[in-house]
Amino acid sequence: MKTSFYIITVLMITILAACVKEKEISTTQADNFLKMYGSYKANEGYDLKQTSDGGYIITGKTMISELNEDIILIKTDQYGNQEWEKTFDVENGNDSGNSLEIDSDGGFIIFGTCTNLAGNTDMFLLKTNSTGDSLWSRQIDVLSLDQDGKSVKTTVDGGYILVGTTEVIGVDGTHKDIYMVKMDASGNKIWGKTYGSSTEDDDARCVIENYDNKYMIIGKTKSFPINPNDVSYNIYVTINSPVEGTVINFCTYGKSSEDEGVGVVKTSETNYIMAGTISDNSTKKIYVRKFGNDQSSGLQDSIWVKNFNGTGNTFARSISSTGDNGIVIVGMDVDGTNSDIYIIKIDNDGNEIFSQTFGGEKRDEGNAVIETNDNGFAIIGTTEYDNRSMICLIKTNSVGNL
C-alpha cells in the first residue's frame, strides 16, 4: 500500500518555509511524523540509531558549498525536532558518514569516506562524545588508492570492526577488493585484510560479529563465483576468524550483474537472516535468506528463501531485527524515473506482515531502518524536493503507517 504524498508534500512545504530546523512538532501531536534536514542543495541520510532518551542520532552528508560535502551528525528528540547538528570536514574535500554506532560510553562512532589532500578517498573513522564533539579520528589509507567505508560495528572486546572497499592494482588495471579492518577502543589499527582477486571487483556492504565472536561480511563479488564458468556478480557471505580476518568459509548466491547483499542480522535461535537484491526475470526484487549457524557444513544450509517486491524494481538497502523475532527491511521501489521509500516487515518464517511505500514525484530512498522503543519504525533516507535533496526521517507506527 502506498501512502499518498499529498499530505506529506504539504508538510514538506511547511517545513521548508519554516527553514526546516525551526519547525517544531508538539508533544500533543501523534508519535508518527516526517521530518527533513539540510540547508543547501544536496543532503543525504545514511544511518540512524535511537538514543537512550528516545530521540534519534543520524549521520550522512551535507553540501556546504558547490565544492564541498561534509559528514553530518544530527541529534533529535523523540518527535524528530533537531536538538543539535555537527559537521565534520576532514581535509576540505568531499566526506560522508555512512555507518553509525552508539558506543558503550554514550558517544558516537561514525564510519565513512573522506577525501585526502592527494584527491583520493580514504576510509574514515570518527569518535565523538554524547554531544557530538570530536574526540579522535582516523584515516585508513591502503596503497594510496581510493577506499570507501561502508559498515562499522562495536565488538565484544570494546573495539570496532570495519568493512568497505579498497582499490588495488591488478594484472589488467585497477580493481576493487573487500577490505576489513579491526581497530581497538582507541582507534588503533590491530589488523587489516583484503579479499578479492587481481582481475575482478568485490564489494562489502555490512559486517557483524557473529555468535562465535568471528566476523561475517555480506556484499557482492566477482572473484568467488558459484562455479568457475560463472563470471557474474553474486551475493557474497563469508565468516572470518577474529585472528587477522582469516576466511573460514563463504557462499555466493545469485547470477545477475547487479545482485548484491546489503545486510545480515542474528536471530534469537542463533541463526542468521540476510537481505539483498536479485534480478528475477529482469525485475529487481528483495531477496531474503535464513540460514543456520552450523559452520562445519558451511553457510549453504538454508532454512528458507523469500523474494519480495513492490510495483516496480525493488531494492533492499538495510535490514534490522525486531523485538517479536521478526525482520524489517527498507530500500526503494523504482518505477521509471520515480523512486519511493519501501519498507517491509516479515516474521521469523519469512511471511509478510506489512509493506508500505512513501514517495513523491522524484527520488525518495530509504537507507536504514530500526524498530523504535514504542514498537514503531524509524527510517532514514533521502528525498528530492524543490531542486534539492534533503535528509528525510520518517517515524511510523507498528504497521508502517504515518
C-alpha positions as CSV (number, residue, x, y, z in Angstrom):
1,M,0.0,0.0,0.0
2,K,1.4,3.4,-1.0
3,T,1.0,6.4,1.3
4,S,-0.2,9.4,-0.6
5,F,2.4,12.1,-0.6
6,Y,-0.2,14.9,-0.9
7,I,-0.3,15.4,2.9
8,I,3.4,14.7,3.2
9,T,4.2,17.3,0.4
10,V,2.1,19.9,2.3
11,L,4.1,19.1,5.4
12,M,7.4,19.4,3.4
13,I,6.3,22.8,2.1
14,T,5.5,23.9,5.7
15,I,8.8,22.6,7.0
16,L,10.8,24.2,4.2
17,A,9.0,27.5,4.6
18,A,10.0,27.4,8.3
19,C,13.7,26.7,7.4
20,V,13.3,23.1,8.5
21,K,15.3,23.4,11.7
22,E,12.9,25.9,13.2
23,K,9.8,23.7,12.7
24,E,8.8,22.0,16.0
25,I,6.3,19.2,16.5
26,S,4.3,19.5,19.6
27,T,4.3,16.7,22.2
28,T,0.5,16.7,21.8
29,Q,0.8,15.5,18.2
30,A,0.9,11.9,17.1
31,D,4.1,10.0,17.7
32,N,4.4,9.4,13.9
33,F,5.9,12.0,11.7
34,L,8.1,13.0,8.7
35,K,11.0,15.5,9.2
36,M,13.6,16.8,6.8
37,Y,17.0,18.3,7.5
38,G,19.6,20.2,5.4
39,S,20.1,23.7,4.2
40,Y,21.9,23.7,0.9
41,K,21.5,21.7,-2.4
42,A,22.5,18.2,-1.5
43,N,21.9,16.3,1.7
44,E,21.7,12.5,2.2
45,G,20.8,10.4,5.3
46,Y,22.5,7.1,5.5
47,D,22.2,5.7,9.1
48,L,20.4,6.2,12.4
49,K,20.0,4.8,15.9
50,Q,17.6,5.6,18.7
51,T,19.2,7.1,21.8
52,S,18.5,6.4,25.4
53,D,16.3,9.5,25.7
54,G,14.0,8.2,22.9
55,G,15.4,10.6,20.3
56,Y,17.5,9.8,17.3
57,I,21.1,10.2,16.1
58,I,21.5,10.5,12.3
59,T,24.5,10.6,10.0
60,G,25.0,11.2,6.3
61,K,26.4,14.0,4.3
62,T,25.6,17.7,3.7
63,M,26.7,20.1,1.0
64,I,28.4,23.1,2.5
65,S,29.3,24.7,-0.8
66,E,29.3,23.9,-4.5
67,L,32.7,22.2,-4.0
68,N,32.4,20.6,-0.6
69,E,30.3,17.9,1.1
70,D,30.8,17.2,4.8
71,I,29.9,14.5,7.3
72,I,26.8,15.5,9.2
73,L,25.7,14.3,12.7
74,I,22.2,15.3,13.8
75,K,20.6,14.7,17.2
76,T,16.8,14.9,17.5
77,D,14.3,14.5,20.3
78,Q,11.6,11.7,20.1
79,Y,9.5,13.8,17.7
80,G,12.3,14.5,15.3
81,N,12.9,18.0,16.4
82,Q,16.6,18.8,15.9
83,E,18.5,19.4,19.1
84,W,21.9,19.9,17.6
85,E,23.9,19.4,14.5
86,K,27.6,18.9,13.9
87,T,29.5,18.8,10.6
88,F,33.0,17.4,10.0
89,D,35.3,18.5,7.2
90,V,38.4,16.3,7.1
91,E,40.7,17.9,4.5
92,N,38.5,20.4,2.6
93,G,37.2,17.6,0.3
94,N,34.0,15.6,-0.1
95,D,33.3,13.5,3.0
96,S,30.4,11.2,4.0
97,G,29.2,9.4,7.2
98,N,27.9,6.0,6.0
99,S,27.5,4.0,9.2
100,L,26.8,4.8,12.8
101,E,27.1,3.1,16.2
102,I,26.3,4.3,19.8
103,D,29.4,3.5,21.8
104,S,29.4,2.0,25.3
105,D,30.2,5.4,26.8
106,G,27.2,7.1,25.2
107,G,29.3,8.7,22.5
108,F,29.0,8.0,18.8
109,I,31.2,6.2,16.2
110,I,30.8,7.4,12.6
111,F,32.4,5.4,9.8
112,G,32.5,6.5,6.2
113,T,34.7,8.1,3.5
114,C,36.8,11.2,3.3
115,T,38.9,12.9,0.6
116,N,42.5,13.3,1.3
117,L,44.9,16.1,0.2
118,A,46.0,14.0,-2.8
119,G,42.4,13.8,-4.1
120,N,41.9,10.1,-3.3
121,T,39.3,8.8,-0.9
122,D,40.1,7.0,2.4
123,M,38.1,5.1,4.9
124,F,37.4,7.4,7.8
125,L,36.5,6.6,11.5
126,L,35.4,9.3,13.8
127,K,34.7,9.1,17.6
128,T,32.6,11.8,19.3
129,N,31.2,12.3,22.8
130,S,27.5,12.3,23.5
131,T,27.1,15.9,22.3
132,G,28.8,15.3,19.0
133,D,32.2,16.8,19.8
134,S,35.1,15.1,18.1
135,L,37.4,13.0,20.4
136,W,39.6,11.4,17.8
137,S,39.5,10.4,14.1
138,R,41.4,8.0,11.9
139,Q,42.1,7.9,8.1
140,I,42.7,4.4,6.9
141,D,44.8,4.5,3.7
142,V,45.8,1.5,1.6
143,L,48.2,1.8,-1.3
144,S,47.2,5.5,-1.7
145,L,44.3,4.4,-3.9
146,D,40.5,5.1,-3.4
147,Q,38.7,3.5,-0.5
148,D,35.1,3.6,0.7
149,G,33.9,2.9,4.2
150,K,30.6,1.0,4.4
151,S,29.9,-0.5,7.8
152,V,31.1,-0.3,11.4
153,K,30.1,-2.4,14.4
154,T,31.3,-2.3,18.0
155,T,32.9,-5.6,19.2
156,V,32.7,-7.5,22.5
157,D,36.3,-6.6,23.3
158,G,35.4,-2.9,23.2
159,G,36.9,-2.2,19.8
160,Y,35.5,-1.9,16.3
161,I,35.2,-3.9,13.1
162,L,35.0,-2.0,9.8
163,V,34.4,-3.1,6.2
164,G,34.4,-1.4,2.9
165,T,36.3,-1.4,-0.4
166,T,39.8,-0.5,-1.4
167,E,41.3,-0.2,-4.9
168,V,44.2,-2.5,-5.8
169,I,46.4,-2.7,-8.9
170,G,45.6,-5.9,-10.7
171,V,47.1,-7.6,-13.7
172,D,44.8,-5.6,-16.1
173,G,44.4,-2.4,-14.2
174,T,42.7,-1.1,-11.1
175,H,40.1,-3.2,-9.3
176,K,38.1,-3.1,-6.0
177,D,38.7,-5.5,-3.2
178,I,36.7,-6.0,0.0
179,Y,38.7,-4.5,2.9
180,M,38.2,-5.3,6.6
181,V,39.9,-3.6,9.5
182,K,39.9,-4.4,13.2
183,M,40.5,-1.4,15.5
184,D,40.9,-1.2,19.3
185,A,38.9,1.1,21.5
186,S,41.2,4.0,20.9
187,G,41.1,3.7,17.1
188,N,44.4,2.0,16.7
189,K,44.6,-0.5,13.8
190,I,45.1,-4.1,15.0
191,W,45.0,-5.7,11.6
192,G,43.6,-5.2,8.1
193,K,42.7,-7.8,5.4
194,T,41.7,-7.6,1.8
195,Y,39.6,-10.1,-0.1
196,G,39.3,-10.5,-3.8
197,S,41.3,-11.2,-6.9
198,S,43.6,-9.2,-9.2
199,T,41.1,-9.2,-12.1
200,E,37.6,-8.7,-10.6
201,D,35.6,-6.2,-8.5
202,D,34.3,-7.1,-5.0
203,D,32.3,-5.0,-2.5
204,A,31.3,-5.4,1.2
205,R,28.2,-3.7,2.4
206,C,27.8,-4.9,6.0
207,V,29.7,-6.7,8.8
208,I,28.5,-8.2,12.1
209,E,30.2,-10.0,14.9
210,N,28.6,-13.5,14.9
211,Y,27.7,-15.9,17.7
212,D,31.2,-17.3,17.8
213,N,32.8,-13.8,18.0
214,K,34.0,-14.1,14.5
215,Y,33.0,-11.6,11.8
216,M,30.5,-12.1,9.0
217,I,30.6,-10.0,5.8
218,I,27.9,-9.6,3.2
219,G,28.3,-7.8,-0.1
220,K,28.8,-8.8,-3.8
221,T,31.7,-10.4,-5.6
222,K,33.0,-11.5,-9.0
223,S,36.1,-13.2,-7.5
224,F,34.2,-16.1,-5.9
225,P,31.6,-17.3,-8.3
226,I,29.4,-20.3,-7.7
227,N,31.2,-22.2,-10.5
228,P,34.4,-21.3,-12.5
229,N,32.4,-20.5,-15.6
230,D,30.1,-18.0,-13.9
231,V,31.6,-14.5,-14.2
232,S,28.6,-12.6,-12.9
233,Y,28.3,-10.8,-9.6
234,N,26.9,-12.8,-6.7
235,I,25.6,-12.1,-3.3
236,Y,28.5,-12.9,-1.0
237,V,28.6,-14.0,2.6
238,T,31.7,-15.0,4.5
239,I,32.7,-15.9,8.0
240,N,36.1,-14.7,9.1
241,S,38.3,-15.6,12.1
242,P,38.9,-12.9,14.6
243,V,42.6,-13.6,14.2
244,E,43.6,-11.3,11.3
245,G,40.5,-11.9,9.3
246,T,41.3,-15.4,8.0
247,V,38.4,-16.7,5.9
248,I,36.7,-19.8,7.4
249,N,34.1,-20.3,4.7
250,F,32.0,-18.4,2.2
251,C,29.0,-18.8,-0.1
252,T,27.6,-16.9,-3.0
253,Y,24.0,-16.6,-4.4
254,G,22.5,-15.1,-7.5
255,K,23.8,-14.6,-11.0
256,S,22.9,-11.0,-12.1
257,S,25.4,-8.3,-12.6
258,E,23.5,-6.2,-10.1
259,D,22.8,-8.8,-7.4
260,E,24.1,-7.8,-4.1
261,G,23.8,-8.4,-0.3
262,V,23.2,-5.4,1.9
263,G,22.8,-6.7,5.4
264,V,22.7,-9.7,7.8
265,V,21.4,-10.0,11.3
266,K,21.4,-12.6,14.1
267,T,18.1,-14.2,15.1
268,S,17.0,-15.3,18.6
269,E,17.7,-19.0,17.8
270,T,21.3,-18.4,16.8
271,N,20.6,-18.4,13.1
272,Y,21.0,-15.6,10.6
273,I,18.9,-13.7,8.2
274,M,20.4,-11.9,5.2
275,A,18.9,-9.4,2.8
276,G,19.9,-8.2,-0.7
277,T,18.6,-7.5,-4.2
278,I,18.4,-10.0,-7.0
279,S,17.2,-10.0,-10.6
280,D,14.2,-12.3,-11.3
281,N,13.0,-12.3,-14.9
282,S,14.6,-8.8,-15.4
283,T,12.8,-7.5,-12.3
284,K,14.7,-6.4,-9.2
285,K,13.4,-8.0,-6.1
286,I,14.3,-8.0,-2.4
287,Y,16.0,-11.3,-1.6
288,V,15.9,-12.7,2.0
289,R,17.5,-15.9,3.2
290,K,17.5,-17.5,6.6
291,F,20.4,-19.9,7.3
292,G,21.9,-21.8,10.2
293,N,24.9,-21.4,12.4
294,D,26.5,-24.8,11.6
295,Q,29.9,-23.7,10.3
296,S,31.0,-27.3,9.9
297,S,28.6,-27.7,6.9
298,G,29.1,-24.1,5.7
299,L,26.8,-21.3,5.0
300,Q,24.9,-23.1,2.3
301,D,22.3,-24.6,4.8
302,S,19.2,-22.5,4.1
303,I,16.1,-22.7,6.3
304,W,14.1,-20.6,3.8
305,V,14.4,-18.2,0.9
306,K,11.9,-15.5,0.0
307,N,11.6,-12.7,-2.6
308,F,9.6,-9.6,-2.2
309,N,8.9,-6.6,-4.5
310,G,6.6,-3.6,-4.8
311,T,5.2,-2.2,-8.0
312,G,8.4,-1.7,-9.9
313,N,12.1,-2.7,-9.4
314,T,12.5,-3.1,-5.7
315,F,15.9,-2.7,-4.0
316,A,17.0,-3.6,-0.4
317,R,19.3,-1.1,1.4
318,S,19.2,-2.2,5.1
319,I,17.9,-5.0,7.4
320,S,17.1,-4.9,11.1
321,S,15.6,-7.3,13.6
322,T,12.5,-6.6,15.7
323,G,11.5,-7.4,19.2
324,D,9.0,-10.0,18.2
325,N,11.7,-12.0,16.3
326,G,10.7,-10.5,13.0
327,I,12.7,-8.7,10.4
328,V,12.2,-5.2,8.9
329,I,13.9,-4.2,5.6
330,V,14.0,-0.8,3.9
331,G,15.0,0.3,0.4
332,M,13.3,1.8,-2.6
333,D,10.7,0.9,-5.2
334,V,11.7,2.3,-8.6
335,D,9.2,2.9,-11.4
336,G,10.7,4.7,-14.3
337,T,12.4,7.9,-13.1
338,N,10.5,7.9,-9.8
339,S,11.6,6.0,-6.7
340,D,9.7,5.6,-3.4
341,I,10.9,4.6,0.0
342,Y,9.9,0.9,0.5
343,I,9.6,-0.8,3.9
344,I,8.6,-4.4,4.5
345,K,8.2,-6.4,7.8
346,I,8.3,-10.2,7.8
347,D,8.0,-12.8,10.6
348,N,10.6,-15.3,11.5
349,D,9.3,-17.7,8.9
350,G,9.6,-15.2,6.1
351,N,5.9,-14.4,5.9
352,E,5.0,-10.7,5.0
353,I,3.3,-8.8,7.9
354,F,3.1,-5.5,6.1
355,S,4.7,-3.4,3.3
356,Q,4.5,0.3,2.7
357,T,5.8,2.9,0.4
358,F,6.4,6.6,0.8
359,G,7.2,8.9,-2.1
360,G,6.6,11.9,-4.2
361,E,7.3,12.7,-7.8
362,K,11.1,12.4,-7.7
363,R,13.7,10.4,-5.9
364,D,12.9,9.1,-2.5
365,E,15.0,6.3,-0.9
366,G,15.3,4.6,2.4
367,N,18.8,3.8,3.6
368,A,18.4,2.4,7.1
369,V,15.6,1.3,9.4
370,I,15.3,0.5,13.1
371,E,12.5,-0.6,15.4
372,T,11.7,2.1,17.9
373,N,11.1,1.7,21.7
374,D,7.3,2.1,21.1
375,N,7.4,-0.8,18.5
376,G,7.1,1.5,15.6
377,F,9.8,2.1,13.0
378,A,12.2,4.9,12.1
379,I,13.5,5.2,8.6
380,I,16.4,7.5,7.5
381,G,16.9,8.3,3.8
382,T,16.8,11.0,1.2
383,T,14.0,12.8,-0.6
384,E,14.3,15.2,-3.6
385,Y,12.2,18.3,-3.4
386,D,12.4,21.8,-4.9
387,N,15.7,21.1,-6.8
388,R,17.4,19.9,-3.7
389,S,17.9,16.6,-1.8
390,M,17.1,16.5,1.9
391,I,17.8,14.1,4.7
392,C,14.4,12.5,5.5
393,L,13.4,10.9,8.8
394,I,10.1,9.0,8.9
395,K,8.6,7.6,12.1
396,T,5.8,5.1,11.6
397,N,3.6,3.1,13.9
398,S,3.9,-0.7,14.3
399,V,2.3,-1.5,10.9
400,G,4.3,1.1,8.9
401,N,1.7,3.9,8.8
402,L,2.3,7.6,9.5
